[in-house]
Amino acid sequence: MASVDVNFISNLPPGPLDAYRKRATFDWKQMKLFFEDAELLKVKMQLWQCLENDPIFERSLVVQPTEDMKRITALQLHNFRRYKILTPKMAKLPYKKKTRLLMTINEALAVTFPDVSVKHALGVDLFKNTLTTLGTERHQHILDAAWNGTALSCLALTEVAHGSNTKKMRTTSTYDKNTQEFVINTPDFQAAKCWVGNLGKSCTLALLFAQLYTNEQCYGLHAFVVPIRDPVTLLPYPGVTIGDMGEKIGLHGIDNGFIMFKDYRIPRENLLNRTADVTPEGEYKSSFSEPGKILAAALENLSAGRVGIMQESSNNLICAVTIAVRYAALRKQFNCKPDDDNETPIIEYQLHQWRLFPYVSAAAVFKIFISAFTNEYLSIVERSTAATKIEDFTAVVSEVHAIVSSSKPLMTWTCRDAVQECREACGGHGFLKSARFGDIRGAVDPTVTYEGDNNVLGQQASNWLLRQWEKVRHSEEDPCSPLGTCTFLKGYEEILGRTFVGTVVQDVLSLSFIHTCYEWLITYIVQETYNKQQSLVSTGKCRTEARNESQVYWASVLTRIYGEYNAFKFYCSQLATTQGSMHTVLEQLGILYGVSNLEKHCSYFYQGRFARTPEFSLLLKEGVLRACAGLKDNVVAIVDALAPPDYVINSVLGKTDGKLYENLQATFLQNPKALTRPEWWQEIVVPGAPDFKKPKCKL
Amino acid sequence: MASVDVNFISNLPPGPLDAYRKRATFDWKQMKLFFEDAELLKVKMQLWQCLENDPIFERSLVVQPTEDMKRITALQLHNFRRYKILTPKMAKLPYKKKTRLLMTINEALAVTFPDVSVKHALGVDLFKNTLTTLGTERHQHILDAAWNGTALSCLALTEVAHGSNTKKMRTTSTYDKNTQEFVINTPDFQAAKCWVGNLGKSCTLALLFAQLYTNEQCYGLHAFVVPIRDPVTLLPYPGVTIGDMGEKIGLHGIDNGFIMFKDYRIPRENLLNRTADVTPEGEYKSSFSEPGKILAAALENLSAGRVGIMQESSNNLICAVTIAVRYAALRKQFNCKPDDDNETPIIEYQLHQWRLFPYVSAAAVFKIFISAFTNEYLSIVERSTAATKIEDFTAVVSEVHAIVSSSKPLMTWTCRDAVQECREACGGHGFLKSARFGDIRGAVDPTVTYEGDNNVLGQQASNWLLRQWEKVRHSEEDPCSPLGTCTFLKGYEEILGRTFVGTVVQDVLSLSFIHTCYEWLITYIVQETYNKQQSLVSTGKCRTEARNESQVYWASVLTRIYGEYNAFKFYCSQLATTQGSMHTVLEQLGILYGVSNLEKHCSYFYQGRFARTPEFSLLLKEGVLRACAGLKDNVVAIVDALAPPDYVINSVLGKTDGKLYENLQATFLQNPKALTRPEWWQEIVVPGAPDFKKPKCKL
């Protein structure tokens, strides 16, 4: 990679972090442009500038009442929709480029104001996507309203008693041919739509998923556009009961709501009828006239939200490690060497490196992975939209779904764990709200159970891998893996015959060794999972039972390692485009990511006889420590390359100027009422309490 | 154990949980009295009754501004101090019994209102303990004020730039013989005392730890009682700058503060002079006249707070698993068998069992462990107070410290992980504030870094074990382990020669097998850690470096497994007092705890050649799943036995009546403003937004 123009990236302020920055063996700005596309980064910077200059986005040092947070977030959303970061010229770009831009704007918003991003994603982006892909020309004017900022929607799918099992949703939409309307009903509270973001207070439209009935027959879940509130008064229409769900434990600015319908009528045309329609006479008609679009729609609806979550996870992960690494370089405690009177920065301690650096490596790998995968994904959607035969794309759609189903759990869980470890690695100061780990946690926590509960969603990935294994092993076919994520399964005989022969730590510290291990591990676990399921079936269990009883230690591990491996593979591909000292450091990051993950799966290597002697476990562990130590002098510069600006990270512990204690002091004192007597002091005075300052009370 | 009177325990309301309750093979009330001492349980119930009847303890469905939470918590503390749960008769009980009662009251308070408990623990209990153990008769009147509720204190130890490394604290207290006063100074902001609970808004006294200087010599950290606020006006005295630290990410009711001193004078007598004093002339004098008391003081100060944290962790863990297990028994999703039209309670899924039941087993084991250990601990403190020779007790004090140093990290981290897993196991509904996981998390999170950061504190346990290993292996002495937690090290030759010979899953499902494995694992890891340190020293590293570089994978694992093993051992001892069907179930819990923990350490067994074939890993994994499945029909009754009443757990998802959806509905509707239009609706109306309900806007 030739060196590129990095002048648009501001220099970092000098300060105590320079001690480590000077030790870096590479140019952090060059590395930043490995992690981020320059043009997309400029778009992000433009949005951040807007936010920083807009008083409504001023951050409060004091936690606001939840009701106020909902109000402010709604107002922030209004302003954000008016920014027009996307110029008219950009809006005319082809699908892939335009969507990538929209995703970039969302990424930049989400890492700064996650609540606003979620409100926008649910109420505008997802709405537009769904109208575009599931709606038809008859919904154009409402799509226009979404584009021009006059309509805000919500996505009403989950019900009180059903989330993952969407087939069991019980809200009904029954066609009445006499009036040519659908009549929507909620049978009982358990069928109330709930957790619907934007619904509690603000939106006027709902994208409702309900069981479509016509001529007394049920045709399953379909999507309807449902006006729910009068846009002038914001009062719900008669027949609709809307409630706000109240307090949550994060994302406080989002007004999650529940909704119940009682004989609520909407016009026939409100059915999104791209894939199926009901005629005025009440006849149900599937339409398969545009297979490519249906397929693209399916893919888009399945994956777009999850791809967004993955992007956001990678950014949140970056924020967390940035704060913790900078703090670790500045915080000193104890002496490494007792004869030295200077205390040692905690980043020098092996244990501290081991707690943080694998997450730094995951941040780097995930950032590259999700960026490259997003490009791949958007290309596929773009191509499939133009497809005339479904068959051409079913295979790649399945594989994309498998990748997403493993990566979304992997990335959100890794981010969850990293945020906690980073908060602890900053000690008590990490518990300050101004450290920002609490807010990040509040935004990350729900991602592990929404848009497909991680444990449930992950089963889609293992099921796909098991199907490929069946092809390879039992039908003697090639795996159906157009993206190549499991073509290696063909070579299962050679792979399963591999054993560990290393004797020194260098033997485990290479990308090719990691690659070899992952191939073996995935092949071994897919084989054993398959065999376990077959053996359960042979004892009389049904397929569902067999699947359920092979999740723990098997299918769910398969999903995990497949996700780890995909991220690793994408990262290695991009790595090949770099050179010089930056390449060396990026390679070290990839190696640390690989060995630290493999070490956690160590027992499987013994179980499957890949390893037969103590060396494998010993060398992997030693390898992780070596890889950590090898990154130590570069890690501050690595987070400089990964991190968004201070304004975005917004942590008193993780500022680029490195003035940790000055910043802490300022934050303490800026806190309103920091130094004042509480207004309620008289309520807590204890009558007759002795004043030990007075001579007669002298101790 | 003969059956005991269980009539004082209320029956549980009938409801949907009965389906599982009826399958239980034991009497849950009998089991409750295995987990809790009947008399102590009655004391708890009495406090809970008081709290439930006191309007100040009414819980708000709406999050209050932090300032209000601090106010309410301060008022709650006032009321709590007036309850007098401890009768005058109880107050005259001997040390052990009285302290056990005080601890029980704290446990009951902490699990219900953690913020009040922390304020009380810091401001009253710890203050009284420290005055009693480090003070002398000249501090009696201030001790009286703490007892009669007219003084509230705080503990000022941590500084902005120093936490774990207490020796580096920089606040000074310099004796001025001219006035017979100490002059306290804070050299700069980095030396400001911080994170001091009660300091931000409310307390009038501080227990200050500062470097004592007299005659221009520093004698190290000493404790002083320092009046900081006028008890009548609650204004800080001149010379003292007090600030509130502002927003945190949990424990919002606690007013953590920072404090800086400028030439602030306190009388000479304010030094707590049990162990050392400064004469009026300025001479520093150590006093070793009462060695037992000094020892007891050391022990008390080191461990009492941590023992309290462990008790609280075990209760928080119980609350978390209770909510998640009850929810799992009620929530249905998908069908286990496709031909069955009834959905399956998620507790029936193997993956869900595996996610929750090991934490249920940990809750049971920890509850018993900490209860039994507390008794042991209090007996030792009681006996050591009366001791005349330090030597008699140094060994046991060291061992107690090692146990606490491993158990506090183990229990707090396990609780942290359990709360998160339980929140996720309740899906989206777990993200409701009313589910209570958020509040539990907010109370649990700081415990992993306060009262000794887990990673730092844990090193005390491994260091102690390494010293014992050195005795055994290199000095041919017995380990110095009066409590018997590592006497088995004597038999290291036999232990290290053990290998796994099991062939069927029953081979790993016994308490004795688990015991055998832990002995091997601890011995192997202590040996390897020791050898690693020696080898680092032999390459020229100093002892400190050698220790630092043997933490990851070695010393820190040693601490972890030693903690696990101690809990297991205490549990097994208590188990021996039970019989019948209850014994069987409790044994299954102990086995699940053991195998699920051992499975996580699997690679070490291969590394150390205890296991040489795939069976060990396979059977351990299979064992965990069998142990989970074996508990499934009893687990609802087990949590009934462990759980405090609904009022205490306070979760909409975990009520004893099992009316999950009715309770959710009620909570949604009780939420103020649930159904009303927001007061700020006009601010978010979009001018010109089309009304798609009107005919002209028809889609």
Interface residues (C-beta under 8 A of the other chain):
Chain A: L61 V62 V63 Q64 P65 T66 E67 K70 R71 A74 L75 H78 R138 H139 H141 I142 A145 G149 T150 A151 L152 T158 V160 A161 H162 G163 S164 N165 K168 F189 Q190 W195 K201 S202 T204 L205 V225 P227 D230 P231 V232 T233 L234 L235 Y237 T241 I242 G243 D244 M245 G246 E247 K248 I249 G250 H252 F258 P267 E269 N270 R331 K332 Q333 F334 N335 C336 K337 P338 D339 E343 Y349 Q350 L351 W354 R355 R416 Q420 R423 E424 G427 G428 G430 F431 L432 K433 S434 F437 G438 R441 D445 P446 V448 T449 Y450 D453 N454 N455 C542 R543 T544 E545 N548 E549 Q551 V552 Y553 S556 E599 C602 S603 Y604 Y606 Q607 G608 R609 A611 R612 P614 S617 L618 K621 V624 L625 Y661 L664 Q665 T667 F668 L669 N671 K673 A674 L675 R677 P678 W680 W681 E683 I684 V685 V686 G688 A689 P690 D691 F692 K693 C697 K698 L699
Chain B: L61 V62 V63 Q64 P65 T66 E67 K70 R71 A74 L75 H78 R138 H139 H141 I142 A145 G149 T150 A151 L152 T158 V160 A161 H162 G163 S164 N165 K168 F189 Q190 W195 K201 S202 T204 L205 V225 P227 D230 P231 V232 T233 L234 L235 Y237 T241 I242 G243 D244 M245 G246 E247 K248 I249 G250 H252 F258 P267 E269 N270 R331 K332 Q333 F334 N335 C336 K337 P338 D339 E343 Y349 Q350 L351 W354 R355 R416 Q420 R423 E424 G427 G428 G430 F431 L432 K433 S434 A435 F437 G438 R441 D445 P446 V448 T449 Y450 D453 N454 N455 C542 R543 T544 E545 N548 E549 Q551 V552 Y553 S556 E599 C602 S603 Y604 Y606 Q607 G608 R609 A611 R612 P614 S617 L618 K621 V624 L625 Y661 L664 Q665 T667 F668 L669 N671 K673 A674 L675 R677 P678 W680 W681 E683 I684 V685 V686 G688 A689 P690 D691 F692 K693 C697 K698 L699
